Amino acid sequence: MLGSGRLRVVFFAISILLASLLAGTLSAAVPATVDPEQLLRRADTIKTSNHAEFAELLKQLDGETIKLSAEQQWYLRFLDAWEAAYSGDYKTATTSLNAIMDQSPSTTLRFRAGATLVNMLGIGHRYEEAFARLSQLLDQLPEVDDKEARFQGLGEAAQLYIEAGQYDLALNYANQLLAENSTGEYACKGRYLVLDARYRSGKLQDIARQFQEGIDVCVDVGGTLFANGIRADMARFEIQQGRAAAAINLLQRNYAEVLGAKYQSLISQFDALLAMAYWKDGQVALAEQFAHDAINSSIRDEYTESLTTAYELLYRIKLQQRAFAAALSWHEKYMAADKAYLNDVGTKALAYQVVKQQVQAKKLEVETLGKQNQILQLQQALDRKASETSRLYIALLLSVLVFIALWAYRIKLSQLRFMRLARRDGLTDIFNRQHFLNEAELQLQYCRRASRDACLVLIDLDHFKAINDTHGHAVGDRVLQRAVGACKAHLRSTDVFGRLGGEEFGILLPECSLEQVLARADQLRAAVASAASDGDDLGIQISASFGVACSIRSGYELHLLLVHADEALYRAKREGRNRVRVSDDGAEACHGAEVVSIERV
């Protein structure tokens, strides 16, 4: 098992050596007289299953371009662009793909270049362009006969819809890919996309068995990249189920293989998952090491879930070690990465909805123009024939135009509703994390300008995981809704209330002193505790722990208030839960040497 940075370097060196030896063997084994078309087809077939051989074939073909026909040179240019994208050189890849789409005489090659460009636009955060181009590709798909091109188009559609949270659409295209390609590499990637979409949407049943079946399918056909993608999801599931040791074993068994593939996104995922698993297993030093590895292996200028996880773990580790200066530094990086990642996720979902509405609006516009042309033609006929029947038909078409206008108005209302949903937590109907942070920042700026106090309260439901495990997620959801309802009954209209994630909530109370917030926090604590047994949730008793920070000590910087409130919350947890705790330093700032805290058990 890999246990240190030195072993990781050794495995990496071994994988590089093996790849070099394989490349040399392939170079010697491929005769100079082999048909270039066969080499191109071979390279295209193995580009993910045997990347070392693929790279060597490209090197050989790039050195013999003079022997290639014009069509073969375009084919080689496409494979070179694909390799650049795989290696993370997105600028070179995008330039080549655009040239292929504009100039290649092959319809199939232009389609494949467009599908690859969809992937590049998504990676470059140009989501509206990505969805717009994907819509064009899907319109062309029924006319595409080439198996590889159809596979790539369906795969990119499923992948982009998964990233946008449109799991039903993703499953539709992934299942279509499987239906057309039931064996080989295509079946492997199709199975990976189906599993990923179902797992992320919470619809995957018998998870461990289905994950293992998907891994076996990919291993049998040499699809190690997709097999390790499934293993990453499987490890994430093991960690969520509290089986950190099983996750470590799974990840470490395949770690050298992932390093050898040199796919940065997957390497960063494995590093972040290993860091989380070691943290859950109590191996803090290894957790810290792999968290740093996840940061180093992340793609430059990309904010991903893996990077956010690594920053958060390093913050937690330094906080546990009471290295508060380092904890604050990592927390700032975590907040910035988390904000950028959540913004990116929201932008993807919103871009999908915007492009969907634009496509519908364009279809309506085309229909409207068609109806208008019909009206003009009928008006001309009316001038010639003065036909009452024509007048009635015009009236009917005008009614259709009114209907289309009303439909366009509904689409506009729908867009406004999507913007509102992007700010609200779907379960509790309070602010989601990102909107809470934005609104809290605005309130703190107001309090700073007006020289008014402001306090931040962090709330965490006690033993909530046990409720989910014992009674199921449906009961857990009702418990969350009940706790939120109990809190909302005691909040002012100026208070900012949001769900930060899972069972954790935050309240920013402007124009509120420390004495006032302690009384109000205890009132909220009592309200949550008394809202436990209303009959439909099996009489489940719930409680919550509260951490309080005040601007009089922490200032008006939100990230510092969050750190201090989080410290107080963890102290409330350690001291028995169902109580309110305020940061020790904050209490001294308000009351000298006396530490203010409220406790109810």
N, C-alpha and C positions, 0 to 999 in steps of 0.2 A: 504493500500500500504506500502511496506517496505521502510523505509526512513532512517535507521540508522543501525550501526553495532550491537546495542543491540537487535533490532527487529530481525535482521538476526539470532543472536544466539538463540533467543526464538523459532523462527520457526524451526531451526535445532534441538533444544532439543525436541520440540514436535514431529518432524518426527522420531527421535531416539526412543522416548517413545512409539509411536504408533507401530513402527517396533518390539520393544521388546514385547509389549503386544500381537501383532499378532503372534510372534514366540512362545510365551508361550501357546497361545490358540491352535496353530497348533500342538505343541508338545503333548498337552493333548488330542487333538482330534484324532491323528493318532494311532490306536491300534498297539500293538507290533506284532500282528499276520498278519498284512498286508503283502502281497507278496512283497519282496524286488524289484522284477522286476517292479511292478506297481509303487513303490515309485521312482525308477530310471527314468521311463518313465515320471512320473508326474513332477519330478524335471527338466528334459530336456525340457519339454513343456513350463514351466513357467519361465525359467531362466531370461528372460528380462521383461516379463509382470508383474511378482510378485516376485521380487528379494528377498524380506524378507522371503517369504515361501520357496523359492529355497534354501537360505542359511540354513534355519532350517532343511530342509530335508537332506541336505548334512551332517550337524552336526549329525543327527540321524543315517544316514547310515554309516558314518565314525566310529561311536561307535559300530557298529554291523557287521564289515567286516568279522568276523569269520563265520557269517551265510550266506555269499554270495558265490556263485559259482565263479570259476576262471574267467569266461566270465563277470559276473556281477562286479567283482572286477576291471577288466579293464575298464568297463563302468564308474564305480564310479571314477576311477583315471582320466578319461577324463573330467568328470564334475568338479572335484577338480581343474584340470589344467585350465579349462575355468574360474572358479571363481577366481583363482589367477590372471589370465590375466585381468579380469574385475576390480579387485581391484588394479591393477597397479604393482603387484609382477611379473614382466616379467621374471626374472631369474628362479624362481620356475616353472612358467608355461612352459618356453621353455625346461627345463630339463625333465619334465614329458611328454611333447608332443613328444620329440625325442624318449623317452623310449617306448611310445605307438606305434609309427611308426615302430620301430625296432623289437618289441617283441609281440605285440598283435596279436592273431590269427584271429581277425575279419577284413576282408577287408574294410568293411564300416567304422569301428572305425579308422582304419589307414588313410583312406581318410579324415575323419573329423578332425583328429589330424593334418594332413598336411594342411588342409584349415585354421585351427586356427593358425598354425605356420606361414603361409603366413602373417597373420595379425601381429603376433609378430615380424617377420623380418622387416616388414614395420615400425612398431613402433620403432624398434631398429636401423633404418636408414641403414639396410643392404639390399638396394633396389635391387641390381643385384641378390642376392640370392632369394629375395622375388619373383621377376618376373620369375626367372628360375624355382622355385618350382611351381609357379602358372601355368606356361606353361605345366609342367608335370601333374598337377591336371586336367587341361582342356583337355589334351589328354586322361585321364582316364574317364572323365565325361560321355561319351556315354555309358560306361559299368556299371555305377552306377545306381542302381534302388531305393535305399533307399531315401525316400522323404526328410528327414531331412538332409542327407548328400548332396543331390543335391542342396537343398536350401542354405546350408552353402557355398558350392563351388561357386555357381552363385553369392551369396551375396559378398563373399570376392573378386571375380574377379571384380565386378562392383565397389566396394569400392576402390580397389587399382588403378584401371584405372582412377577413378575420381581424386584421389590424384596426379596422374601423368599427369593430364590434357588431357587424352585420352577419351573425353566425348562421342564420337560416340560409341567406344567400350564399355564403361560403360553402355550406354543406351541399347545396344544390349543384354548384360547379365541381366540387370535389367528388361527389357521387357520380356525376356525369363523366368525369375523368376516369374513375374506376370502371364504370360501365363500358367505356370504349377501350380500356387498357387493363385487362384483368390479370396480366402476368408481367414479369420483368420490372425494370426500374420505374416505369410509369405507375404500376400497381403499388410499388413501395411509396412513392411520393403521394399518390392519391390516398393511401391508407394513413400516412402521416398527417395530411391536411384534414381528413375526416376526424381523426382522433383529437387533433389540436382544437378544431372548432367545437366539437362536442365537449371536450374537457373545459375549455374556457367558458362555454355557455352553461355549464353545470348539468348537461344532459347525458353525460357518459355513465353508463351502468357497468357494474363489475369491472371497475377501473383497472385494477392490477392485471387481470387476465387479458383484457383487450390491449393494454399497453404492451404486454409481453408478446402477444400474437403479432402486433404491428412490428415490433423489433425483430421477431423471427422472420417475417416476410422480407424485411429490408436486408437483413444479414444474408439470407439465402441468395439474393440477387446482387450482393455486393454494394448495396446502398447504405454505406456506413454513415454518411453525412445525415441522412434522414433518420437512421436508426438512433444516432446520438441525439438528434432533436427530440425524438420520442422519449429517450432516456432522461433528458432534461426535464420534460413534463412529469415523468414518473418520479424523479427525485423530488421535484417540487411538491407532488402529492404526498410522498412519504414524510417530508418535513411537516406539512400541514397536519398529518395524522399523528404527529409526535414520535415518528420513527426515524430520528436523526441518524442513528447508526446504520440503518439499512440504506438511507440516502447516501451516506459517506461511502459505503461499500460499493454501491452501484456506480457512483461518479468516479471513484478512484480506479475501478477496474477498467474504465474506458477513457481515462484522462489522457494517457499517452497517445491514443488513437486520435483524439480530438486535437491535441497539439500538432500532430503530424499533418492533419488536414489543412491547417493554417487558415481556418475560417474564423476571423476575429470575433464576429458576433457570437458564435457558439462557444468559443474559448472563454469569452467574458461571462456568458451564462453559466458555464461550468464553474468558473472561479467564484462567482457570486453565490451560487447554490452551495458550494463547498464551504464558503465562509459562513453562511447561514446555518448549515448543518453542524459544523464544528461549534458554533456559538450555542446552538440548542443542546449539544452534547456536553457542554461545559469545558471544551478545549479552547480556551480564550486565545492562546498564543497562535494556534493554527487558524482560528477564525480571523484574527487580525492580519496574518500573513496572506491568506487568500482574498481578503477584502482589498488589500493593496494590489494583489495580482489582478483582481477584477477591474480596478481603476486603470492599471497600466495596459491591460489588454483591450480596453474599450476603444472603439473607433473615435478618432479625434473629432471634437466639435459635435459629437452625437450624445444626446441625453436619453438614456435607456433605463429600463427597469433594473437591469443589473448594476449600473452605475449608482442609481439611487439607493439600492439595497446596500451596496458597499459603503457609501458615505454614512448611511444611518447606523450600520453596524459599528463602524469606527467611532461614531459619536457615542453609542451605547457603551462600548468598551471603555473609552476614556472617562465617561461618566461613572462607570462602575469602579474604575481605578482612582476616582476623585481627582483626576487631572483636568480640572475645570477649564483651564485656558485652552487646552487641546480639544476638549469636548466642545467648547463654544465654536472653535474654528471649524471642526468637522460638521457641527450642526448647521453653520452658515452654508457650507458647501452642500449639505444634504437638502436644506430648504431650497436653495437655488436650483439644484438638479431635480428635486421633486416637483417644484413649480414648473420648470421647463418641460419635464416629462408629462405631467398632467395637462399642461397647455397643449402639448403635442397630441396627446390622446384625444382631447376635446376638439382640437382642430381637425383631426382625421374624421371624427364622427360628423362634425358640422360641414366639412367639405363634401362628404358623401351626400348629406341632405341638400346642400346648396346645388350641387351638380344634378341631383335627381330632380329638384324643382325646376332647374334651368332646362333640362331635357324635356320635361313635361310642358313647360311654358313654350319651348320652341315648337313642339308638336302642335300645341294649341294655336300658335301663331301661323303655322303652315296651314292648319285647318281653317283658320279665320280668313287667310288670304284666298284659299280655295273657295270658301263660301262667298266672299266678296266678288270673286270673278264670276261665280255662278249668278249672283245678283245682277251684275252688270250685263251679263249675257241675256238674262231674262228681261231686264229693263229694255234692252235693244229689241228683243222680240216683242215686248209689249208695245213699243212705239210702232212696230210694223203691223202687228195683228190686233192690238187692243183687246187682248184676251183676258177675260175675268179669271180664268183658271190660272193664268200666269201671275196675276195679282195675288191670288191666294198662295201660290207657291213662294212668291217673294215674302209675303207675310210670315210664312213658315220658316224660311231661311233667316229672316230677321229675328225670329224667336230663338233660333239656334244660336245666333250671334249673341243674343242677350244671355243665353245659358252659358256660352263659352266665357263671356265677361264675368258672370257670377262665379264660374269655376276658377278663373284666374284670381278672383278676389279671395276665394277660399284657400288657394295655394299661398297667397300672401299671408293670410292669417295663420296658416300652417307653419310658415317660416318663422313668424313671430313666436309661435308656441315652442318651436324647437329651440329658439334662443333662450326662452324662459327655462325649459327643461335642462339646458346645459348648466344652469346655475343652481339647480335644486337636487337634493338627494332623493332618488326615486322612491325609497322605502319610507322615510320619515317626513318628507316635504319641508325640511329645513335646508339652510344653505349647505352646498357640498363644500369640500375642503378648500378648493381653489377660490370660490366666491367668498367664503368666510374670511380667508386670508386677505383678500382684496378689500372687503368692507371693514375689517378690523383695522387695516392700515389707514383707511380714510378717517375712521373715528379717532384713532390715536393722533393723527395730524391735527384734527380739530381740537382735541383736548390740549395738545401742546401749545397751539396758538392762543387758546383761551385760558391757559394756565389752570386747567382743571385736572383733578385726579382721574385715573382710569385703572381698572383692575381686570385681570384675565383669570378665568376659572377653567381648569381642565377637569373633565368628568370621565370616569372609567367605571363601567358596570362590573360589579364583583362576581367572580366565578361564572362569567357568561359562557365560556367555552364548555363548562360542565352542563349548562342548560341545553346548549346546542347538541352536545353528544348524547345526553339522556333523553331529551324530548323531541329532537329534530329541529331543522332550520325554520320550519313554519312557525313553531311555538316561539323560537328565538326571535323571529321577526316581530311577532306580536308584543313580546316583552320590550324590544327596542322602541316600538311605537308607543307603548304605554308609558315608558320612562320619559320619552320626549314630550308626550302630552302632559305629564305631571309637571315637568319643568316649565313648559310654555305658559302654564296657568299663572306662574309667579314672575314672569319677565315683563319689562317695560317695552314700549314700542321702539325705544332707542337702543335697546340691547341687541347685540349681534350674536346669533345662535347658529352653530353649524356642526355638522358631523365630520370629524377628522379622519374617520376610518374605523370599520368594525364596530366595536362597542365604545369608542372614545369620542367625546364631544367637547366643544369649546364654547365659552360665552365671554364676550368682551363687553364689560359694563362701563360706559363712559359716565363721567361726573359722579363717581362713586368712590368714597373713601375706604380705607382698609377696614375700619370698624363696621361700616355699612355692608361691605361685601361679605365679611365673615358671617354676619347675621343672615344675609340673604342666601349665602351658600348653605348654611345649616338648614334654612327653610326649604331649599331645594332638596337637600339630602333627606329630610323628613318626608317630603312629598313623594319622592321616589320610593322610599321604604314603605309608605302607606298605600301605594298604588299596586300592591303585589297580588292581591287575592280577590279579583272581581269575577271569578267563576269559570271563565272559559279557558284559562291556561293552567288547569290542574292545581290551582292554589299555589303556584310557584312563588316563593319569597325572593324578592330581589333587593339589592342595595347597591350603593355606588360610593366610590371614594373620590374626594375632591382635592385638587391642588390649586392654591391661590398665589398669584403674584400681583404686585401693585406698582404703578408707575413712580411712586414716591421713592422707591429703591431701584427698580429695574430700568427706569427711564421710559421713553416712549417708543423704543425700538421693539417691534413685535417679536423678532427672533429671540431677544433676550428675555422678554416676558414669558415666551414659550419654554425656554430652558429652565427658568426659575419655577414656573408653575409645574413643569414636568418633575423637577426634583421634589417638590412638595407632594405631588401625587404619588410618587414612588414611596415617599416616607409614610403617607397614609396607608398604602398597601402593606408595607412592612410592619406597621404597628397594629394591624388587625382588620383593616378595611372598614367600610361604613362610617367614615369620619371625614372631617375637613382639616386640612393642614395647610399652613401658610409657610412660605420660605422663611427660614430662621433669620436670615439677614434682613429680609423685608420687615419682619416684626420688630427687630431692633431699631430699624430706621424710624418706625412710627412710635415706639414705646420704650425707648432706651434699652435697658438690659432685659426687659421682660419679653418672653417669647409668647405670642398670642396663638392659641390653637383651640379648636372646638372639637370635642369628641363625643360621639354618641354610639353606643354599641348595643 
